Amino acid sequence: MIIFPAVDILNGWCVRLHQGKYDAVSVYAQDPSEMAKAWESKGAQWLHVVDLDGAKEGRAVNLTAIEKIAGSIDIPVQCGGGVRTQDDLKRLFDIGVSRVVLGTTLVTDPEFAKQAIDAYGPRLVAGIDGREGKVAVAGWREETDVEVVELAGELAEKGVERVIYTDINVDGTRSGPNIESTANLAGSISVPVIASGGVSSLKDITALMRIEPPVEGVIVGSALYEKEFTLEQALEAAKG
């Protein structure tokens, strides 16, 4: 299982939000690229980057910081937040991002989403953020009536090759991931799932590894930043 250290960018800084709330912010570094380099030096195989300003405003905001991250490390970068157009996709790929995460447009603009999936294939990831089983969009601030499992199934049929599932209620809380909902999603679709949200201990990583079919990876943020465990320990636990 792949461990994805998270680097969330708000106002140019590396931060973490509590349950996706923009007024519940913890700042961990003024230069996100320094944090990216630190995770790489500790053995990270991938980095997960989110433009939080972009997610809120519906356009890329922190491109300079993202480009600096991509240019500072040798491991691949997976990035999302505010991707709404083909130009947004091109800009991110041009500055060195390996995979782009689509979120809001999966619901609000399915035609664009399908065009992006057809054009970029495995370089596109569906980011599905859920609260009580329903999809939330626009930086998690807007609720929809769309079911998480239903959307994931439709996207898999359209050619999406990978899904990131975030349970908003536990994200940033270090209260433990929602194993039940993650397992339900992984067992409902034919493409790999990356879990996100709530990891607080190495036991949580072990619990995610027990899910059948297996999840491909897990995004870890607050627990690493608050030193609940080290990245090296997480990587070892993820070996099984």
Backbone as CSV, one residue per row, in Angstrom:
resi,resn,N_x,N_y,N_z,CA_x,CA_y,CA_z,C_x,C_y,C_z
1,MET,0.843,-1.192,0.000,0.000,0.000,0.000,0.881,1.247,0.000
2,ILE,0.548,2.186,-0.854,1.349,3.408,-0.983,0.926,4.422,0.084
3,ILE,1.888,5.019,0.735,1.631,6.106,1.677,1.868,7.428,0.935
4,PHE,0.845,8.262,0.865,0.941,9.561,0.211,0.978,10.663,1.282
5,PRO,2.137,11.220,1.634,2.121,12.391,2.517,1.386,13.536,1.815
6,ALA,0.578,14.243,2.580,-0.223,15.327,2.009,0.441,16.682,2.249
7,VAL,0.450,17.492,1.196,0.878,18.884,1.320,-0.270,19.747,0.813
8,ASP,-1.012,20.326,1.738,-2.154,21.182,1.394,-1.704,22.636,1.443
9,ILE,-2.029,23.389,0.392,-1.533,24.763,0.272,-2.676,25.761,0.398
10,LEU,-2.513,26.693,1.328,-3.480,27.773,1.541,-2.695,29.061,1.751
11,ASN,-3.000,30.071,0.951,-2.265,31.342,1.032,-0.760,31.151,0.852
12,GLY,-0.391,30.120,0.080,1.014,29.857,-0.178,1.716,29.054,0.896
13,TRP,1.020,28.726,1.970,1.617,27.988,3.080,1.180,26.527,3.070
14,CYS,1.938,25.682,3.729,1.572,24.288,3.936,0.726,24.211,5.206
15,VAL,-0.525,23.752,5.071,-1.456,23.768,6.196,-2.221,22.441,6.263
16,ARG,-3.010,22.319,7.327,-4.024,21.265,7.410,-5.304,21.908,7.892
17,LEU,-6.427,21.435,7.342,-7.737,21.890,7.778,-8.376,20.818,8.654
18,HIS,-9.243,21.242,9.555,-10.012,20.320,10.376,-11.375,20.135,9.724
19,GLN,-11.671,18.895,9.262,-12.925,18.565,8.585,-13.204,19.489,7.396
20,GLY,-12.140,19.907,6.745,-12.299,20.729,5.552,-12.754,22.151,5.807
21,LYS,-12.676,22.613,7.046,-13.151,23.953,7.391,-12.018,24.964,7.230
22,TYR,-12.282,25.972,6.404,-11.237,26.954,6.103,-10.967,27.903,7.271
23,ASP,-11.796,27.866,8.290,-11.530,28.688,9.467,-10.933,27.857,10.611
24,ALA,-10.553,26.614,10.281,-9.912,25.742,11.272,-8.600,25.255,10.669
25,VAL,-7.603,26.149,10.678,-6.362,25.943,9.932,-5.169,25.812,10.882
26,SER,-4.319,24.828,10.601,-3.028,24.716,11.281,-1.941,24.891,10.236
27,VAL,-1.013,25.818,10.478,0.077,26.089,9.536,1.313,25.312,9.962
28,TYR,1.921,24.586,8.999,3.082,23.763,9.318,4.356,24.229,8.627
29,ALA,4.249,24.976,7.543,5.442,25.482,6.868,5.053,26.638,5.968
30,GLN,5.908,27.666,5.932,5.636,28.790,5.045,6.052,28.483,3.611
31,ASP,6.925,27.498,3.428,7.360,27.098,2.092,7.006,25.620,1.896
32,PRO,5.912,25.331,1.171,5.493,23.934,0.979,6.560,23.061,0.328
33,SER,7.428,23.652,-0.500,8.450,22.837,-1.165,9.441,22.255,-0.163
34,GLU,9.697,22.975,0.926,10.588,22.451,1.950,9.979,21.221,2.615
35,MET,8.667,21.273,2.821,7.994,20.115,3.401,8.003,18.948,2.416
36,ALA,7.810,19.255,1.134,7.844,18.209,0.117,9.203,17.513,0.100
37,LYS,10.259,18.300,0.164,11.603,17.727,0.163,11.838,16.883,1.417
38,ALA,11.270,17.313,2.523,11.429,16.549,3.767,10.760,15.183,3.642
39,TRP,9.557,15.143,3.057,8.873,13.853,2.909,9.632,12.948,1.946
40,GLU,10.168,13.529,0.879,10.952,12.718,-0.054,12.180,12.139,0.643
41,SER,12.847,12.948,1.444,14.067,12.483,2.116,13.784,11.357,3.104
42,LYS,12.535,11.284,3.576,12.157,10.249,4.542,11.616,8.994,3.862
43,GLY,11.612,8.986,2.523,11.251,7.758,1.810,9.938,7.759,1.059
44,ALA,9.254,8.899,1.003,7.973,8.941,0.286,8.158,8.550,-1.172
45,GLN,7.198,7.782,-1.696,7.218,7.361,-3.099,6.354,8.281,-3.968
46,TRP,5.385,8.904,-3.353,4.480,9.844,-4.023,4.202,10.998,-3.063
47,LEU,3.760,12.135,-3.621,3.318,13.264,-2.809,1.927,13.673,-3.289
48,HIS,1.049,13.938,-2.338,-0.310,14.382,-2.664,-0.446,15.857,-2.303
49,VAL,-0.685,16.688,-3.305,-0.748,18.143,-3.114,-2.161,18.640,-3.419
50,VAL,-2.654,19.541,-2.574,-3.978,20.135,-2.794,-3.864,21.654,-2.742
51,ASP,-4.385,22.299,-3.778,-4.496,23.754,-3.812,-5.827,24.123,-3.155
52,LEU,-5.785,24.395,-1.861,-7.024,24.671,-1.129,-7.683,25.970,-1.587
53,ASP,-6.872,26.974,-1.889,-7.430,28.214,-2.428,-8.109,27.938,-3.762
54,GLY,-7.489,27.110,-4.570,-8.062,26.759,-5.858,-9.384,26.034,-5.718
55,ALA,-9.451,25.100,-4.767,-10.690,24.359,-4.551,-11.829,25.291,-4.160
56,LYS,-11.495,26.294,-3.362,-12.517,27.235,-2.893,-12.933,28.205,-3.982
57,GLU,-11.978,28.674,-4.776,-12.257,29.719,-5.760,-12.590,29.184,-7.149
58,GLY,-12.369,27.883,-7.358,-12.697,27.304,-8.646,-11.718,27.630,-9.751
59,ARG,-10.491,27.924,-9.376,-9.433,28.188,-10.358,-8.087,27.943,-9.683
60,ALA,-7.073,27.665,-10.480,-5.748,27.439,-9.916,-5.231,28.723,-9.276
61,VAL,-4.799,28.659,-8.039,-4.318,29.839,-7.311,-2.842,29.704,-6.949
62,ASN,-2.450,28.514,-6.532,-1.091,28.320,-6.001,-0.162,27.621,-6.991
63,LEU,-0.276,27.969,-8.265,0.545,27.324,-9.295,2.044,27.515,-9.045
64,THR,2.434,28.702,-8.591,3.856,28.955,-8.340,4.400,28.015,-7.279
65,ALA,3.636,27.847,-6.206,4.068,26.951,-5.132,4.092,25.503,-5.602
66,ILE,3.107,25.117,-6.417,3.052,23.742,-6.927,4.226,23.474,-7.865
67,GLU,4.519,24.442,-8.728,5.648,24.287,-9.642,6.951,24.162,-8.865
68,LYS,7.087,24.924,-7.799,8.301,24.849,-6.985,8.425,23.475,-6.334
69,ILE,7.296,22.936,-5.880,7.310,21.588,-5.298,7.767,20.569,-6.340
70,ALA,7.105,20.590,-7.500,7.414,19.606,-8.543,8.868,19.699,-9.002
71,GLY,9.409,20.910,-8.985,10.790,21.093,-9.407,11.811,20.805,-8.331
72,SER,11.330,20.619,-7.098,12.242,20.430,-5.967,12.460,18.969,-5.616
73,ILE,11.601,18.086,-6.121,11.681,16.676,-5.737,11.690,15.791,-6.979
74,ASP,12.137,14.561,-6.795,12.213,13.609,-7.898,11.042,12.637,-7.908
75,ILE,10.322,12.526,-6.785,9.174,11.619,-6.750,7.979,12.280,-7.435
76,PRO,7.034,11.486,-7.952,5.884,12.055,-8.652,4.922,12.778,-7.719
77,VAL,4.255,13.775,-8.292,3.296,14.598,-7.551,1.893,14.366,-8.098
78,GLN,0.986,14.127,-7.194,-0.437,14.006,-7.498,-1.102,15.257,-6.945
79,CYS,-1.858,15.990,-7.775,-2.307,17.317,-7.359,-3.737,17.598,-7.797
80,GLY,-4.476,18.274,-6.926,-5.829,18.695,-7.255,-6.181,19.995,-6.556
81,GLY,-7.389,20.459,-6.851,-7.879,21.693,-6.241,-8.103,22.783,-7.267
82,GLY,-9.358,23.029,-7.616,-9.676,24.121,-8.529,-9.510,23.800,-10.002
83,VAL,-9.403,22.534,-10.354,-9.237,22.152,-11.761,-10.615,22.125,-12.424
84,ARG,-10.838,23.069,-13.334,-12.161,23.196,-13.941,-12.133,23.176,-15.463
85,THR,-10.960,23.370,-16.069,-10.882,23.499,-17.520,-9.706,22.699,-18.082
86,GLN,-9.711,22.534,-19.408,-8.585,21.879,-20.071,-7.299,22.680,-19.859
87,ASP,-7.420,24.007,-19.824,-6.242,24.849,-19.576,-5.664,24.580,-18.189
88,ASP,-6.535,24.385,-17.194,-6.059,24.068,-15.849,-5.247,22.776,-15.864
89,LEU,-5.776,21.784,-16.567,-5.076,20.506,-16.662,-3.714,20.681,-17.318
90,LYS,-3.702,21.370,-18.448,-2.455,21.556,-19.189,-1.409,22.280,-18.354
91,ARG,-1.837,23.323,-17.630,-0.886,24.082,-16.811,-0.241,23.190,-15.752
92,LEU,-1.049,22.366,-15.103,-0.508,21.499,-14.058,0.457,20.469,-14.638
93,PHE,0.089,19.870,-15.761,1.005,18.913,-16.374,2.278,19.604,-16.858
94,ASP,2.133,20.803,-17.385,3.291,21.543,-17.897,4.303,21.899,-16.805
95,ILE,3.819,22.099,-15.574,4.744,22.475,-14.495,5.290,21.261,-13.744
96,GLY,4.960,20.059,-14.245,5.601,18.875,-13.698,4.760,17.951,-12.846
97,VAL,3.454,18.224,-12.740,2.567,17.337,-11.981,2.364,16.032,-12.766
98,SER,2.434,14.905,-12.075,2.305,13.603,-12.742,0.859,13.157,-12.894
99,ARG,0.055,13.392,-11.865,-1.367,13.028,-11.924,-2.192,14.187,-11.389
100,VAL,-3.311,14.454,-12.046,-4.200,15.533,-11.618,-5.503,14.935,-11.085
101,VAL,-5.956,15.483,-9.979,-7.184,15.025,-9.345,-8.339,15.943,-9.745
102,LEU,-9.376,15.361,-10.331,-10.605,16.096,-10.627,-11.601,15.840,-9.505
103,GLY,-12.278,16.891,-9.062,-13.246,16.734,-7.994,-14.601,17.305,-8.356
104,THR,-14.761,18.605,-8.154,-16.055,19.275,-8.345,-16.644,19.038,-9.730
105,THR,-15.816,19.117,-10.770,-16.336,18.995,-12.137,-16.882,17.611,-12.439
106,LEU,-16.532,16.620,-11.648,-17.104,15.290,-11.843,-18.621,15.336,-11.707
107,VAL,-19.088,16.271,-10.876,-20.521,16.429,-10.642,-21.109,17.573,-11.453
108,THR,-20.400,18.700,-11.483,-20.962,19.907,-12.099,-20.788,19.970,-13.606
109,ASP,-19.791,19.278,-14.133,-19.523,19.335,-15.576,-19.065,17.962,-16.068
110,PRO,-19.973,16.989,-16.079,-19.582,15.621,-16.459,-19.050,15.515,-17.886
111,GLU,-19.475,16.414,-18.771,-18.965,16.371,-20.145,-17.473,16.699,-20.181
112,PHE,-17.091,17.765,-19.444,-15.663,18.097,-19.350,-14.894,16.954,-18.704
113,ALA,-15.466,16.387,-17.643,-14.790,15.294,-16.948,-14.529,14.132,-17.897
114,LYS,-15.520,13.782,-18.721,-15.356,12.674,-19.672,-14.289,13.009,-20.710
115,GLN,-14.263,14.231,-21.192,-13.241,14.652,-22.158,-11.846,14.548,-21.538
116,ALA,-11.733,14.958,-20.281,-10.439,14.904,-19.591,-9.988,13.462,-19.392
117,ILE,-10.925,12.606,-19.020,-10.608,11.190,-18.816,-10.134,10.563,-20.125
118,ASP,-10.841,10.866,-21.202,-10.466,10.316,-22.512,-9.096,10.817,-22.956
119,ALA,-8.799,12.086,-22.639,-7.554,12.695,-23.108,-6.341,12.244,-22.299
120,TYR,-6.515,12.068,-20.989,-5.353,11.848,-20.130,-5.293,10.471,-19.467
121,GLY,-6.364,9.715,-19.542,-6.342,8.340,-19.047,-5.811,8.197,-17.641
122,PRO,-4.727,7.431,-17.456,-4.209,7.149,-16.112,-3.629,8.357,-15.393
123,ARG,-3.468,9.471,-16.091,-2.940,10.670,-15.437,-4.054,11.456,-14.738
124,LEU,-5.308,10.971,-14.880,-6.456,11.609,-14.231,-6.924,10.739,-13.075
125,VAL,-7.203,11.353,-11.940,-7.719,10.652,-10.771,-9.040,11.307,-10.370
126,ALA,-10.026,10.492,-10.043,-11.300,11.026,-9.555,-11.208,11.218,-8.048
127,GLY,-11.349,12.459,-7.603,-11.350,12.756,-6.177,-12.782,12.892,-5.695
128,ILE,-13.258,11.903,-4.956,-14.640,11.904,-4.473,-14.632,12.145,-2.972
129,ASP,-15.226,13.256,-2.580,-15.263,13.652,-1.170,-16.689,13.475,-0.659
130,GLY,-16.832,12.699,0.409,-18.175,12.373,0.873,-18.440,12.746,2.318
131,ARG,-19.697,13.044,2.566,-20.175,13.290,3.932,-21.498,12.546,4.075
132,GLU,-21.539,11.587,4.997,-22.725,10.754,5.186,-23.151,10.077,3.887
133,GLY,-22.148,9.648,3.097,-22.429,8.906,1.882,-22.779,9.739,0.667
134,LYS,-22.866,11.067,0.846,-23.204,11.961,-0.262,-21.981,12.790,-0.645
135,VAL,-21.868,13.083,-1.933,-20.723,13.826,-2.451,-20.821,15.306,-2.090
136,ALA,-19.693,15.882,-1.671,-19.591,17.325,-1.429,-18.608,17.907,-2.438
137,VAL,-18.845,19.160,-2.857,-18.015,19.792,-3.885,-17.609,21.195,-3.447
138,ALA,-16.877,21.879,-4.343,-16.450,23.272,-4.115,-15.707,23.433,-2.796
139,GLY,-14.630,22.651,-2.668,-13.849,22.722,-1.432,-14.630,22.228,-0.231
140,TRP,-15.539,21.270,-0.476,-16.339,20.614,0.559,-17.417,21.510,1.157
141,ARG,-17.601,22.689,0.576,-18.554,23.644,1.160,-19.970,23.455,0.652
142,GLU,-20.149,22.678,-0.433,-21.485,22.488,-1.000,-21.856,21.010,-1.004
143,GLU,-23.042,20.718,-0.468,-23.534,19.347,-0.443,-24.294,19.046,-1.734
144,THR,-24.312,17.775,-2.133,-25.116,17.339,-3.270,-25.956,16.139,-2.836
145,ASP,-26.844,15.718,-3.725,-27.642,14.514,-3.464,-27.049,13.292,-4.141
146,VAL,-25.860,13.459,-4.704,-25.212,12.373,-5.432,-24.564,11.401,-4.445
147,GLU,-24.849,10.118,-4.625,-24.257,9.098,-3.765,-22.801,8.829,-4.170
148,VAL,-21.929,8.687,-3.175,-20.512,8.426,-3.430,-20.331,7.182,-4.293
149,VAL,-20.952,6.085,-3.906,-20.778,4.819,-4.628,-21.338,4.921,-6.037
150,GLU,-22.459,5.597,-6.186,-23.064,5.757,-7.509,-22.145,6.533,-8.448
151,LEU,-21.611,7.650,-7.965,-20.712,8.459,-8.794,-19.455,7.670,-9.154
152,ALA,-18.878,6.988,-8.188,-17.658,6.220,-8.448,-17.901,5.157,-9.506
153,GLY,-19.031,4.484,-9.430,-19.356,3.461,-10.416,-19.508,4.034,-11.804
154,GLU,-20.177,5.180,-11.910,-20.356,5.830,-13.209,-19.009,6.252,-13.804
155,LEU,-18.134,6.772,-12.949,-16.831,7.226,-13.429,-15.960,6.054,-13.880
156,ALA,-16.049,4.942,-13.170,-15.296,3.757,-13.580,-15.756,3.298,-14.960
157,GLU,-17.055,3.366,-15.199,-17.589,2.981,-16.509,-17.123,3.944,-17.598
158,LYS,-16.878,5.201,-17.233,-16.427,6.201,-18.204,-14.919,6.129,-18.472
159,GLY,-14.222,5.306,-17.700,-12.807,5.133,-17.965,-11.856,5.624,-16.900
160,VAL,-12.369,6.169,-15.792,-11.489,6.561,-14.692,-10.746,5.326,-14.186
161,GLU,-9.456,5.464,-13.965,-8.642,4.314,-13.579,-8.292,4.283,-12.093
162,ARG,-8.723,5.315,-11.365,-8.323,5.391,-9.951,-9.210,6.414,-9.247
163,VAL,-9.585,6.117,-7.995,-10.445,7.001,-7.213,-9.793,7.288,-5.868
164,ILE,-9.773,8.566,-5.496,-9.408,8.946,-4.131,-10.704,9.214,-3.382
165,TYR,-10.890,8.522,-2.263,-12.107,8.721,-1.468,-11.752,9.353,-0.134
166,THR,-12.337,10.517,0.104,-12.131,11.224,1.373,-13.438,11.283,2.148
167,ASP,-13.408,10.793,3.375,-14.544,10.960,4.274,-14.337,12.276,5.021
168,ILE,-15.127,13.284,4.678,-14.924,14.636,5.205,-15.076,14.689,6.720
169,ASN,-15.990,13.895,7.253,-16.254,13.963,8.689,-15.044,13.600,9.544
170,VAL,-14.118,12.818,8.980,-12.959,12.426,9.770,-11.676,13.090,9.295
171,ASP,-11.722,13.797,8.166,-10.500,14.378,7.624,-9.927,15.438,8.566
172,GLY,-8.648,15.310,8.848,-7.972,16.273,9.711,-8.259,16.117,11.188
173,THR,-9.047,15.081,11.546,-9.440,14.928,12.953,-8.536,13.952,13.711
174,ARG,-7.804,13.114,12.995,-6.989,12.052,13.603,-7.858,11.162,14.488
175,SER,-9.098,10.922,14.038,-10.027,10.092,14.803,-10.150,8.692,14.227
176,GLY,-9.375,8.404,13.189,-9.451,7.107,12.535,-10.239,7.200,11.239
177,PRO,-9.808,6.467,10.214,-10.519,6.504,8.938,-11.853,5.777,9.023
178,ASN,-12.736,6.073,8.083,-14.007,5.365,8.016,-13.776,4.081,7.225
179,ILE,-13.419,3.042,7.943,-13.080,1.765,7.303,-14.286,1.194,6.567
180,GLU,-15.452,1.288,7.186,-16.647,0.688,6.595,-16.984,1.307,5.236
181,SER,-17.015,2.639,5.172,-17.377,3.287,3.912,-16.295,3.098,2.853
182,THR,-15.027,3.085,3.283,-13.931,2.862,2.338,-13.996,1.454,1.765
183,ALA,-14.240,0.475,2.629,-14.350,-0.915,2.180,-15.550,-1.095,1.258
184,ASN,-16.642,-0.426,1.585,-17.849,-0.512,0.755,-17.575,0.008,-0.646
185,LEU,-16.866,1.141,-0.723,-16.550,1.712,-2.027,-15.583,0.805,-2.792
186,ALA,-14.531,0.337,-2.118,-13.542,-0.520,-2.786,-14.179,-1.790,-3.337
187,GLY,-15.182,-2.288,-2.630,-15.844,-3.508,-3.074,-16.929,-3.282,-4.105
188,SER,-17.240,-2.010,-4.362,-18.339,-1.683,-5.268,-17.894,-1.300,-6.665
189,ILE,-16.609,-0.996,-6.834,-16.119,-0.545,-8.135,-14.934,-1.400,-8.578
190,SER,-14.618,-1.303,-9.862,-13.610,-2.183,-10.448,-12.238,-1.540,-10.572
191,VAL,-12.065,-0.322,-10.024,-10.781,0.376,-10.136,-10.201,0.607,-8.743
192,PRO,-8.882,0.839,-8.651,-8.252,1.023,-7.347,-8.777,2.246,-6.593
193,VAL,-8.792,2.121,-5.274,-9.216,3.205,-4.389,-8.046,3.623,-3.511
194,ILE,-7.856,4.924,-3.396,-6.900,5.496,-2.443,-7.714,6.121,-1.318
195,ALA,-7.451,5.711,-0.092,-8.200,6.208,1.057,-7.617,7.526,1.548
196,SER,-8.477,8.356,2.131,-8.019,9.637,2.659,-8.915,10.071,3.810
197,GLY,-8.262,10.592,4.859,-9.030,11.181,5.951,-9.017,10.380,7.228
198,GLY,-8.554,11.009,8.319,-8.738,10.463,9.646,-7.642,9.576,10.195
199,VAL,-6.639,9.225,9.392,-5.597,8.314,9.889,-4.909,8.934,11.105
200,SER,-4.868,8.164,12.190,-4.317,8.694,13.441,-3.223,7.833,14.031
201,SER,-3.098,6.599,13.541,-2.136,5.676,14.137,-1.707,4.640,13.112
202,LEU,-0.677,3.903,13.461,-0.238,2.817,12.588,-1.290,1.719,12.523
203,LYS,-2.096,1.602,13.574,-3.184,0.618,13.555,-4.200,0.949,12.465
204,ASP,-4.392,2.229,12.209,-5.315,2.622,11.136,-4.788,2.167,9.781
205,ILE,-3.481,2.281,9.583,-2.880,1.823,8.328,-3.059,0.317,8.189
206,THR,-2.847,-0.408,9.287,-3.038,-1.855,9.266,-4.486,-2.213,8.951
207,ALA,-5.429,-1.459,9.534,-6.853,-1.721,9.289,-7.207,-1.489,7.822
208,LEU,-6.650,-0.448,7.238,-6.904,-0.180,5.817,-6.322,-1.285,4.949
209,MET,-5.207,-1.851,5.360,-4.579,-2.916,4.579,-5.396,-4.202,4.610
210,ARG,-6.257,-4.333,5.598,-7.074,-5.544,5.701,-8.309,-5.501,4.802
211,ILE,-8.592,-4.341,4.227,-9.757,-4.212,3.366,-9.602,-5.089,2.131
212,GLU,-10.681,-5.779,1.779,-10.717,-6.588,0.558,-11.877,-6.133,-0.316
213,PRO,-11.614,-5.876,-1.611,-10.304,-5.891,-2.259,-9.414,-4.789,-1.690
214,PRO,-8.099,-4.943,-1.808,-7.184,-4.003,-1.156,-7.307,-2.579,-1.691
215,VAL,-7.107,-1.606,-0.810,-6.983,-0.229,-1.278,-5.548,-0.039,-1.762
216,GLU,-5.381,0.829,-2.764,-4.071,1.007,-3.378,-3.131,1.828,-2.508
217,GLY,-3.698,2.768,-1.765,-2.858,3.638,-0.949,-3.683,4.424,0.036
218,VAL,-3.006,5.241,0.829,-3.689,6.100,1.793,-2.949,7.429,1.874
219,ILE,-3.720,8.502,1.887,-3.173,9.846,2.040,-3.144,10.180,3.521
220,VAL,-1.986,10.593,3.995,-1.831,10.880,5.431,-1.333,12.305,5.595
221,GLY,-2.013,13.048,6.447,-1.640,14.435,6.672,-1.380,14.755,8.124
222,SER,-2.442,15.075,8.862,-2.304,15.581,10.225,-1.495,14.668,11.143
223,ALA,-1.689,13.363,11.018,-0.979,12.440,11.916,0.537,12.544,11.729
224,LEU,0.976,12.758,10.488,2.410,12.938,10.250,2.888,14.284,10.773
225,TYR,2.104,15.315,10.512,2.512,16.658,10.934,2.511,16.807,12.454
226,GLU,1.609,16.080,13.109,1.541,16.152,14.571,2.388,15.071,15.233
227,LYS,3.152,14.335,14.407,4.120,13.348,14.895,3.478,12.220,15.704
228,GLU,2.286,11.807,15.273,1.680,10.621,15.881,2.512,9.386,15.544
229,PHE,3.142,9.415,14.373,4.096,8.406,13.954,4.938,9.029,12.854
230,THR,6.043,8.374,12.506,6.913,8.917,11.465,6.523,8.339,10.109
231,LEU,6.963,9.010,9.059,6.710,8.475,7.728,7.415,7.132,7.563
232,GLU,8.603,7.021,8.113,9.330,5.750,8.015,8.520,4.620,8.654
233,GLN,7.909,4.887,9.798,7.084,3.867,10.458,5.858,3.526,9.612
234,ALA,5.256,4.546,9.002,4.082,4.319,8.156,4.440,3.467,6.939
235,LEU,5.585,3.762,6.337,6.015,3.000,5.175,6.279,1.545,5.547
236,GLU,6.861,1.333,6.710,7.114,-0.035,7.168,5.805,-0.776,7.426
237,ALA,4.857,-0.084,8.063,3.555,-0.706,8.339,2.827,-1.053,7.046
238,ALA,3.003,-0.223,6.029,2.311,-0.431,4.763,2.889,-1.603,3.962
239,LYS,4.005,-2.154,4.416,4.557,-3.327,3.749,3.806,-4.598,4.129
240,GLY,3.078,-4.531,5.260,2.278,-5.664,5.673,3.072,-6.658,6.493
